[in-house]
Amino acid sequence: MYCQECGNKLPPDTETCEACNQPVSRRADAREASKRLAEKAKTVSGESFRAFRRFAINPVGGLEPAYSSLQKGSARNVGVLFGVVFAICLVIGMFGRAMNWTRFLVMR
């Protein structure tokens, strides 16, 4: 079972959520919970995009303001997104460099 407010996984015998201290309703409708989680995911993805855009515009001075404007969970999600983008760029750069190096060796 998951908390309807924050989406935290709950033990079966709990009365309140450990993360947000909201009382746990045993009669929760699955559709209502999924709608709330979808709305939260949409909000978090929007915050991630805004932080990423702020950082992309000003890579040197934009990181601290971008992260300080986010909540703790959102900052973690943005950090994961930045890590994924960095890894993709690294792989593409290494592949491009390897391809150019191969062409250089073949031409001689």
C-alpha positions as a printed NumPy array, in Angstrom:
array([[  0.   ,   0.   ,   0.   ],
       [  1.12 ,   3.549,  -0.756],
       [  0.374,   6.916,   0.846],
       [ -2.167,   8.959,  -1.117],
       [ -0.424,  12.236,  -0.325],
       [  3.252,  11.548,  -1.058],
       [  3.354,   8.1  ,  -2.7  ],
       [  5.586,   6.613,   0.019],
       [  5.379,   2.812,   0.396],
       [  3.673,   1.929,   3.682],
       [  3.916,  -1.134,   5.911],
       [  0.613,  -3.039,   6.158],
       [ -0.129,  -2.168,   9.807],
       [  0.647,   1.558,   9.87 ],
       [ -1.82 ,   4.273,  10.892],
       [  0.123,   7.302,   9.546],
       [  2.645,   7.826,   6.771],
       [  6.233,   8.036,   8.018],
       [  7.208,  10.546,   5.307],
       [  4.377,  13.103,   5.473],
       [  2.579,  12.162,   8.742],
       [ -0.805,  11.985,   7.011],
       [ -3.345,   9.46 ,   8.325],
       [ -3.654,   6.369,   6.163],
       [ -7.087,   5.609,   4.765],
       [ -7.735,   1.88 ,   4.335],
       [-10.573,   2.522,   1.876],
       [ -8.484,   4.403,  -0.662],
       [ -9.722,   4.277,  -4.216],
       [ -6.989,   3.064,  -6.589],
       [ -8.066,   5.454,  -9.318],
       [ -7.866,   8.458,  -7.019],
       [ -4.401,   7.447,  -5.839],
       [ -3.164,   6.954,  -9.397],
       [ -4.527,  10.368, -10.431],
       [ -2.712,  12.062,  -7.553],
       [  0.545,  10.295,  -8.353],
       [  0.206,  11.205, -12.04 ],
       [ -0.327,  14.856, -11.111],
       [  2.681,  14.745,  -8.791],
       [  4.828,  13.18 , -11.531],
       [  3.732,  15.916, -13.924],
       [  4.632,  18.596, -11.367],
       [  8.032,  17.058, -10.628],
       [  8.867,  16.705, -14.328],
       [  7.928,  20.35 , -14.893],
       [ 10.146,  21.434, -12.002],
       [ 12.977,  19.305, -13.382],
       [ 12.649,  20.901, -16.812],
       [ 12.638,  24.433, -15.356],
       [ 15.726,  23.697, -13.247],
       [ 17.477,  22.112, -16.215],
       [ 16.654,  25.105, -18.415],
       [ 17.933,  27.536, -15.768],
       [ 21.164,  25.56 , -15.456],
       [ 21.582,  25.247, -19.256],
       [ 21.279,  29.018, -19.718],
       [ 23.877,  29.77 , -17.028],
       [ 26.009,  26.644, -16.385],
       [ 28.441,  28.362, -14.009],
       [ 26.136,  30.382, -11.771],
       [ 22.791,  28.693, -12.411],
       [ 23.292,  25.422, -10.557],
       [ 22.897,  26.739,  -7.009],
       [ 19.753,  28.835,  -7.7  ],
       [ 18.248,  25.985,  -9.707],
       [ 18.651,  23.502,  -6.858],
       [ 17.749,  25.907,  -4.045],
       [ 14.363,  26.586,  -5.666],
       [ 13.431,  22.889,  -5.496],
       [ 12.127,  20.719,  -2.696],
       [ 14.288,  17.854,  -1.417],
       [ 12.637,  15.118,  -3.528],
       [ 12.541,  17.287,  -6.624],
       [ 16.217,  18.188,  -6.245],
       [ 17.068,  14.483,  -6.176],
       [ 15.044,  13.868,  -9.344],
       [ 16.745,  16.766, -11.102],
       [ 20.147,  15.414, -10.029],
       [ 19.296,  12.017, -11.506],
       [ 18.148,  13.683, -14.72 ],
       [ 21.391,  15.671, -14.945],
       [ 23.368,  12.459, -14.407],
       [ 21.502,  10.679, -17.197],
       [ 22.004,  13.589, -19.599],
       [ 25.704,  13.701, -18.711],
       [ 26.093,   9.956, -19.303],
       [ 24.359,  10.18 , -22.687],
       [ 26.551,  13.108, -23.748],
       [ 29.657,  11.25 , -22.582],
       [ 28.793,   8.137, -24.593],
       [ 27.997,  10.177, -27.705],
       [ 31.229,  12.15 , -27.338],
       [ 33.325,   9.035, -26.852],
       [ 31.673,   7.343, -29.815],
       [ 32.225,  10.386, -32.02 ],
       [ 35.834,  10.633, -30.978],
       [ 36.362,   6.933, -31.629],
       [ 34.834,   7.248, -35.082],
       [ 37.055,  10.193, -35.996],
       [ 40.13 ,   8.406, -34.675],
       [ 39.282,   5.342, -36.774],
       [ 38.895,   7.456, -39.903],
       [ 42.221,   9.115, -39.23 ],
       [ 43.985,   5.744, -38.972],
       [ 42.309,   4.367, -42.109],
       [ 43.3  ,   7.393, -44.217],
       [ 47.014,   6.906, -43.603]])
